[in-house]
Amino acid sequence: MSDLLNFALEAHGGLKRWNEFQTLRAELSIGGAIWEVKHCQGLLTDKTIDLQTHYQQLSITPYLKPGLRTVFVPDRQTLETLTGEVAEVREHPETAFENHVRSTPWDKFHAAFFASEALWTYLTSPFLYTYPGFESEEIDPWYENGERWRRLRVTFPDHIVSHTRTQITHFGPDGLMRRHDYTVDILGGATGANYTTNYQDFQGLMMPMTRRIYAYDEKLQKVPEPLLVSIDFRHVTFVS
């Protein structure tokens, strides 16, 4: 484990504390320009997500209407009742984005898949980087907002569904995440600079309550308009 990753893990509450929990529940709202472009505006306002912290599974409740939720696991997206009765399913949902262009509208499964694979990565980082198959190395630092941010380049294993295989996380002098950079395969390699702010302590683990995601240019500089995605959390709960 790199010195930077170890420093970041301790700043976020420590790997020992993280491993005491198996599930995470968060209340949140998601907005931003991407949902307008994809004809999904308001779809993810006032939701509850439940995820497994050590393997990929995430649900969003309610979804489309009260009494329904969407459940994501690798290679499968379902719409089901709260008692687990499957109403609709899409196998291999990532393939449903093939031949899309920027203006292609999303259906309910496109939107759920994009939100689910993104949120699972976001909410398990940086602890995720210690899981089997992940590789990481510290690269040159980045300077922004008057701070020096140390950067960790992380290569994801094939069995983890995420935006793309190589992603870069920036950590501030306190060890907390400041920015997370990636491209998004299902959006044709569109860039994302994910800024994390407003950290709070939940059961001994530090979680950012605000995320703002912008594009970045060829010099890795944030493109301030439009705001692509906004994520605002109201509460986070961990369960053993």
N, C-alpha and C positions, 0 to 999 in steps of 0.2 A: 504494500500500500504506500502511495506517495505521501511525502510530508504534507503537501497541500490538502490532499483528501482527508488525511487524518485530522488536520487542523480544522477543516470544514465540518467533519462529523462531530467533533467535540463541541464546536460552536453551536451546532443545531441540537445538542442535547446528548450526543453520544450514541454509538452503535448498540451498546448494551441496553440502553433505555428503549431505543427503537425496536429491538428484537423482543421486548416484552409484550409487544402488541401484534395482533394479527389483522385487525380491521381498522378502517378510518371512515368516519362519517363527517361530511361537511355540508353546510348550508351555504348556498351561493347563488349569484346571478351572473350570467355571461352575456355580453353585448359586443358591439363593435361593428365596423364597416363590412367585415366579411359576411356577416349574417344577412345584411341588407342585399349585398351582391348576389348571394346564393338563395334569396327569397325565403329566408328562415328567421326574419327579424322577430324578436320576442319569444322564440321557441324555448330558450333556456333561461328565462327569468324566474327567480324564486324556486329553485330546485334543491333537492337533497341528493347527494351522491354517497354511495357506499362502495368502498373498494377493499380488496384484499391486499395487504401490504407486501406480501412475499410471493405472490403469483398474480398473473394478470386476470383480474375480474373486476368489473365496475358496473354499477347500476345507476340510473338516473330516474328519480321519482319526483312528481308525476311526469309522465311523458305523453304529450298530445292531449290527454284528458285525465281527470281523476280516475284512480283505479287501475292505471296502466303504468308500467315502467319499461325501460329499455335496459338490456343486460349485454355487456360486451365481454367476450373472451377472445383470445386469438382465433382468427378464422371463422368467427360466428357472431352475429348480432341478432338479438331477438327482441320482439315486443311481446310482453307477457302481462298477466294479471299480477296483483300483489301476492297471490297465493302460489304463483309459479306456473300457472297454466299458459302455455305458449300460444299466442294469437297469430304471430307472423314471425318468419325467420329469414335471414339472408346469410347463406354460407359464403365464405371467402369474401367478405364485404370490401376488402381493399381493391379487388379487381373491378368493382362497380364504378371506380373512378377513371377507368381507362377511356381515353379519347375526350376527356373533359377539357374545356377551355375556361378562361376566367369567368365568363358570363353564364356558364352552364348551371342551371338551378340544381339544388340538392333536394332529394326526397328525405323522408324521415330517417331512413337508414344511413344515408350519407352523413347527415348532420350528427346523428348519434355516434357513428363510428369516429368521425373526426374529433368530436368533443371527448369521447371516452379514452381513446388512445393517448390524446394529449394530456388530459387530466391525470391519468394514471402515472405517466412519466413525471409530470410536474410535482405531484404530491408525494411521490416516493423519493425524489431527489433531495439531497445528495446520497442518501443511504443506498439507493438503487445501485450506485456505482460499485458497491462492494459485492454484488450478487455474482454467482458463477457465470463465467463467460464474458464479463465486462473487462475492458482494458482501458487504462487511463494514463496520461502523462501530463506533467506541467509544461506549458509553453510560455512564450514571452508575455509579460504583463501588459495590461491595457490601462490607459489613463482616461478617466471620465469623471465629471462632477467633482473635480478637485481631489480625486482619490486615485490611488494606485490599486488596481484590481488584479489579483493573481488569477490565471486562467488554467483550467483543466480541460484538456481535450479527451473526450470519452468515446470509445468505440463500443457500440451495442452488439450483443450477439444476435444471430439470425432469429432465434426463437422469441425475441421480444419485439412486439409490434409498437413502433414509435414513429415520429416524424421522418427520421432518416437514421442511418447507421452511425454517423459521426456527428457529435454535438459538442459545443464548447460552453462551459459554465464559468462565469466570472465571480470571484469571491472578494469581498471588501476586507479592509484591515481587521475587522472583527470576526472574519471567517464566515459570515453569512452571505448567501447568494445575493448578487446585485443584478446580474443579467445572464440570460441563457440564450445562446445563439444556435440556430439550426436552419436547415432548409426543409421543405415539406414535400415529400415525394408525391403524395396524392394531389398536390397543387402545382405540379409541374416544376418543382424545385424552387418555389417561392421562398424568400428569405423571411426569417423571424428573429427579432431581438426582444426577448421576453424579460421585462424589468420587474423585479420583486421588491416590494416595499411594505412598510407597516407591519413589522414582525411582532408576533405575540407568542407568549409561552402557553402551550396547552399540555398539561400533564407532564411537564419536563421537557417537551420538545418545541423547538422554535419553528413557527410556520408563518410565512408571509400572507397577510390578509388582502393584499392588493397586487394584481398583476396587470401590466399594460404591455401589449405586444405591437411592435411596429416592424416595418420592413427595414433592412439595412442595405447600403449601397456597396459598390465594389471596393470601397476603402473601409468597410465595416462600420461606417457611420450610420447612426439612426436616421431614418427618414421620418420626420415628425408628423407628417400628414399623409394618409389618414391613420387614425388609430384603428388597427386591424381587429384586435380582440381586447376586450376588457373583462377581467374576472374579479369580482368582489365577494369575499367570504364574510359571512356573518358569525359563524362558529365552527369549530373543529372538535371532534371527540374521538379518542382512541379507545379501542376495546381489546382486551387480551384474548 
